[in-house]
Amino acid sequence: QVQLLESGGGSVQAGGSLRLSCAASGFASGFALRDTTSLGWFRQAPGKERVGIAAIDGDGRTSYSDAVKGRFTISRDDAKNTFNLEMSNLKPEDTDMYYCAAEFDIHLRPAYFVVNPSAFSYRGQGTQVTVAS
């Protein structure tokens, strides 16, 4: 069973930066992060719907929500089975629980997963990001 573990959340002042990382493990024999069709990040408050933030496919193509475009950068390191979300110029409205996610079977462009973050089959346990004004 694939497991995703986020790290790097915390509290910052508005305008600050954070780097979220997601470590993937538990792949079936012969499989690795390189076999995912898409990786991504979404945010979700208790009782609310997932909100897509960013996604990246195996070719390195990326997509971002309008709310974070130009401020956040998603990247992946298949050799280390990790992927990251660099967040800069953070705003109080970015405060939320952030989740990393992965998909192995759906072959669609990253933009699909930003709009439909529930399409990811695997997700981590989440890491809290709090931005103070």
N, C-alpha and C positions, 0 to 999 in steps of 0.2 A: 504494500500500500504506500503510495507516494505521500510523503510528509513535507510540509512547507513550514519553515520557522522564521518569523520576522524578528528583526532587531533594529535598534537605532532610533526608536521613538523617544519622545521626551518633551520638555517644555522649553520654549524659546520666546524671545521678545519679537514683536512684529518687525519684519525686515530681516530677520535672522535666517539661518539655514539649518537643515537637517539632512542626513543621509540614511535612508532606510535600506536594509539589506534583507534578502530572503534566501535562506539555504534550503536546498531541496535534497531529499534522501528517500530511501525505501523503494528505489526503482526495481522493477523486475530484472532478472538477469539479462544482460545485453542491452538494456535501455539506460538512458541518461537524459539530462536536461536538454541535450541537443535534439532529442526526439519529440519535444513538445512542438505543437503547431503555433502556440501563442503563450506568452507570459504577460502578466499585467498586475496592476494595482487598482484597488477600488477602496472607497471609504463607505462606512456604514454606521449610522447611529442606532442605538437600541430601538427596535420597533419600526425602523425606517427601511426603505429600499436601498439596495446597493447603488452607489454612484461611481461610475467608471472614471478613472483618472488617466491612466496611460496603459499602453500595451505595446509589445514588441514581438515580431515573429522570428522564425529561424534564420531569415535572411537579413535581420537587423532593421527591417522596416518598422517605423514607430508611428504611433498615433496618440494624440493627447486631447483631453477635453478642453473646451474653450477657456474654462476657469483657470487652468494651470499652464496653458501653452505659453512658452517663453520663460516660464519660471521653474518648471520641473523637467528633469531628464531621466528617461528610463534607459537602462543598459543591462546587458547580460554577459556572463562569463561562463560559457559552457564547460570549459576545462575545470572550473571549480564548482560547477553545479550551483551557481549563485546568480542572482540578478538584483539590481539596485534601483532605487529611486532617489535621485538627487533633487532636493527641494530648496529653492532659494527665494528671497523676497517674500517670506511667509507672511500671511495675513491672518488676523483673528478668525476669519471665516473658514480658514483651512483646518481649524480645530475639529478633530474627529478621531474615530478608530480606523486605522488603515490596515488593509489586508493585502497580502500578495496572493496571486492565483496562477494556475497553470491549466493548460488544455492540451490533450494529446491527439484527439480525434477530429475535431472540427477544423476544416481547412478553409478559413476565411481571413480576410485582411484584418490587421490590428484594429482598424476603426470600428469593425463590428463588435469587438469585445469591449471597447470603450463605451459604446452605446448600449451594449447588452452584457454587462459584467456578470450576470447570472448564468451565462453560457459556459463559464469556466467550470470544469469538473472538480478541481481541487483548489483549496484555499488554506491559508494558514490560520492561526488563532488570533492574529491581530496585534497591533502595537499602537498605543495611544500617542497622538500628536496634539499638543496644546500650544497655542500661540497667544501670548498675552499682548494686549494693546498698550 
